[in-house]
Amino acid sequence: MQAMASNPDAAHTADRADRNSEPAGRHAANAALIVGAVAATLVVIWLVGLRQGALFVIGIGFGAVLAAVSFGFTTGWRIWIRDRDPTGILAQFVAIGLAMLVSIPLIAARPELSGAIAPLSVSLVIGAFVFGAAMQVADGCGSGTLYKAGLGNAFSLAVLPGFIAGSFVGAAHLDRWLALGSLPPVSLPEHLGAGPALALQTAALGGIAWWLWRRRRRTDARWQGRAIYIAAVVMAVLAVLNLIVAGQPWGIVYGLGLWGAKVATWFGADLTANAYWGRAAQQAHLQASLLTDVTSITNLGLLLGALIAANARGTARPRTRATGPQWLAAVVTGFALGYSARLAFGCNVGAYFSGISTGSLHGWVWFAAAFAGSMLGVRLRDRLGLKS
């Protein structure tokens, strides 16, 4: 070590060798991850069939796209609230709008496909508001928490177990919340027709986008270039593929709740009498492999896809520094995210993205309530001293 310190040329050569070895090691790790992904896909196909294998690949695509450009529903809203930069929200609208243009006519033409249609309930408004606040503290919604956990973000890894537990408990309590009051689900294509529903929702997305653009601040955008919009197009394509293959729109939260229910049954819990988990469909899922559940399989693929993309970018396993109260906030908000998402019939993916893109009125209610909650959540995040 002393000889190295006294010889600047040797030290420079060693530093350069370390820098050169880092990309080589990352390439080798990424090649191993890709081989592992192919092998995992083949195992899924062998165990549970071609459809589940296709959904696993679609999930890998979602995770890779989200991690490749750090596409965040949560971050996009926060940057608008703080800086009046609409880039993130506009990219979300592009993804939702493109998926909608294909999904609504497709569902209308093929009755075996279903949209993300949910009741207009008191629980929807309360759950979406709480979710919007909690996701800003946790720095991730359902997809954000999953993809950041997949790339090894320690804070999101602390959020995820609480999210799983909250999703399970929230579903178990859902009947009590629905007793507070609920209106039937409203599918705009069924009430108005596919064409008018598309026109109405396109006008709404366009009007909100115009309003956001007019009120933007004249500052440099946080997300430069076209990458985030390219990612939005790819996400729309993947969402349509998910609808075709699974027969239902892209979702996150049900799978996490099912994981929690599985854990509860492993510890001896009897869920047969529960109003939600005791239903025949849920009991069948509890008895079957997680690989047979369409939401779980895409979630698992998403975790892997995020790790592959993050490793390729050199952003895997980022350093995380947090205080004790901040780690506690991660666990608590994780539970709040899962619980509130079940009350609101989904997160930014299942309710906002998939709800609006398949013509459900509850998706718009969710968006408004969750955005209001996010305005509070950004303040709570600042109070806790969490980084931007």
KABEL-V283750 format. One record per residue. N is the residue number from 0. PHI is phi as a letter, one per 20 degrees, with the letter a starting at -180 (999 if undefined). Layout:
N/PHI
N/PHI
This chain:
0/999
1/f
2/f
3/f
4/f
5/e
6/c
7/g
8/f
9/f
10/f
11/f
12/f
13/f
14/f
15/f
16/f
17/f
18/f
19/f
20/f
21/f
22/f
23/f
24/f
25/f
26/f
27/f
28/f
29/f
30/f
31/f
32/f
33/f
34/f
35/f
36/f
37/f
38/f
39/f
40/f
41/f
42/f
43/f
44/f
45/f
46/e
47/c
48/o
49/f
50/f
51/f
52/f
53/f
54/f
55/f
56/f
57/f
58/f
59/g
60/f
61/g
62/f
63/f
64/f
65/f
66/f
67/f
68/d
69/l
70/f
71/c
72/f
73/f
74/f
75/g
76/f
77/f
78/f
79/f
80/f
81/e
82/d
83/l
84/d
85/e
86/g
87/f
88/f
89/f
90/f
91/f
92/f
93/f
94/f
95/f
96/f
97/f
98/f
99/f
100/f
101/e
102/f
103/f
104/f
105/f
106/f
107/f
108/e
109/c
110/f
111/f
112/e
113/c
114/e
115/e
116/d
117/b
118/f
119/e
120/c
121/f
122/f
123/f
124/f
125/f
126/f
127/f
128/f
129/f
130/f
131/g
132/f
133/f
134/f
135/f
136/f
137/f
138/l
139/r
140/e
141/f
142/f
143/f
144/f
145/f
146/f
147/f
148/f
149/f
150/e
151/n
152/f
153/f
154/f
155/f
156/f
157/f
158/f
159/g
160/f
161/f
162/f
163/f
164/f
165/f
166/f
167/f
168/f
169/f
170/f
171/f
172/e
173/g
174/f
175/f
176/f
177/f
178/f
179/f
180/p
181/b
182/d
183/f
184/f
185/c
186/e
187/f
188/f
189/f
190/e
191/d
192/o
193/f
194/f
195/f
196/f
197/f
198/f
199/f
200/f
201/f
202/f
203/f
204/f
205/f
206/f
207/f
208/f
209/f
210/f
211/f
212/f
213/f
214/d
215/f
216/e
217/e
218/c
219/f
220/f
221/f
222/d
223/e
224/m
225/e
226/g
227/f
228/f
229/f
230/f
231/f
232/f
233/f
234/f
235/f
236/f
237/f
238/f
239/f
240/f
241/f
242/f
243/f
244/f
245/e
246/n
247/b
248/f
249/f
250/b
251/c
252/f
253/g
254/f
255/f
256/f
257/f
258/g
259/f
260/f
261/f
262/f
263/f
264/f
265/f
266/e
267/n
268/f
269/d
270/d
271/f
272/e
273/f
274/f
275/d
276/f
277/e
278/f
279/f
280/f
281/f
282/f
283/f
284/f
285/f
286/e
287/e
288/f
289/g
290/f
291/e
292/e
293/f
294/f
295/f
296/f
297/f
298/f
299/f
300/f
301/g
302/g
303/f
304/f
305/f
306/f
307/f
308/f
309/f
310/f
311/f
312/e
313/m
314/d
315/f
316/l
317/f
318/f
319/c
320/d
321/b
322/e
323/g
324/f
325/f
326/f
327/f
328/f
329/f
330/f
331/f
332/f
333/g
334/f
335/f
336/f
337/f
338/f
339/f
340/f
341/f
342/f
343/e
344/m
345/p
346/d
347/f
348/e
349/f
350/d
351/f
352/f
353/f
354/f
355/f
356/f
357/d
358/n
359/e
360/f
361/f
362/f
363/f
364/f
365/g
366/g
367/f
368/f
369/f
370/f
371/f
372/f
373/f
374/f
375/f
376/f
377/f
378/f
379/f
380/f
381/f
382/f
383/e
384/m
385/f
386/f
387/f
